[in-house]
Amino acid sequence: MTRQGVLEVIQQRSSVRAYESRSVSRDKIERCLEAARLAPSACNAQAWTFITVDDPQLRDKLAPCTADKWLPLNHFTYQAPVHVVMVLEPGKLSAQAGGLIKQRDFRWIDIGIAAEHFCLQAQAEGLGTCMLGWFNERKVQALLHIPKSKTVALIITVGYAGSDSTRPRHRKPFEEVTRWNGYERSSQ
Ligand SMILES: Cc1cc2nc3c(=O)[nH]c(=O)nc-3n(C[C@H](O)[C@H](O)[C@H](O)COP(=O)(O)O)c2cc1C
């Protein structure tokens, strides 16, 4: 794919909060997971596990973990046929040491990159996605038998976008968020 092609996929992606009920083939999901697996990570730690939930009954139990009365925002999760749960693993010692020295848990950066790899591949597959940071972690852990010692970082809903899913994209202007050769605009 050309550089232009990557930008086009990025421009087309937006969070989808309305889904068709039709199921998604595992082939497509596997290519999205492969894109996530190939994501870069600090010290190449790859400190993640991706749990795909495509069993309808299990999905019906997972959806309430992301959308209860305190989280009405996420009610669309009941529609999405697939949920991908991204779990943080401890990572290898060199990565942990690096994080301690720098006082920064790079795994959160890493998982964000992997998540976006997943979502861009999904876009290229004709699928819609939405990343979810709001969910009941304890309930998700219990439902999917994830040890309490591990952090559930993110959930991604996946499915075919419903007809009313498109909306204008709001972004800060290019000039506001970019600088050349230093923070101050005068350095340009
Ligand atoms: C870490 C993270 C957590 C998010 N959590 C939620 C969420 O819980 N519910 C939701 O509807 N959208 C969630 N979003 C989606 C953002 O609201 C969305 O990406 C942002 O508004 C930009 O819109 P766009 O994705 O359509 O370009 C999340 C996005 C990220 C990156």
The ligand as a Gaussian input file, in Angstrom:
#p B3LYP/6-31G(d) Opt

LIG

0 1
 C       -8.492000       5.398000      24.978000
 C       -9.839000       5.691000      24.372000
 C      -10.995000       5.435000      25.108000
 C      -12.256000       5.662000      24.556000
 N      -13.366000       5.329000      25.263000
 C      -14.590000       5.480000      24.685000
 C      -15.775000       5.026000      25.363000
 O      -15.728000       4.472000      26.459000
 N      -16.964000       5.211000      24.731000
 C      -17.055000       5.784000      23.493000
 O      -18.179000       5.899000      22.982000
 N      -15.954000       6.209000      22.821000
 C      -14.731000       6.055000      23.397000
 N      -13.596000       6.436000      22.702000
 C      -13.726000       7.002000      21.340000
 C      -13.450000       8.501000      21.322000
 O      -14.531000       9.179000      21.902000
 C      -13.214000       8.931000      19.870000
 O      -12.070000       8.283000      19.362000
 C      -12.993000      10.439000      19.739000
 O      -14.162000      11.141000      20.112000
 C      -12.633000      10.836000      18.310000
 O      -13.626000      10.445000      17.415000
 P      -13.349000       9.419000      16.223000
 O      -12.798000       8.146000      16.816000
 O      -14.689000       9.192000      15.582000
 O      -12.381000      10.050000      15.267000
 C      -12.351000       6.208000      23.238000
 C      -11.185000       6.457000      22.509000
 C       -9.944000       6.193000      23.046000
 C       -8.703000       6.427000      22.207000

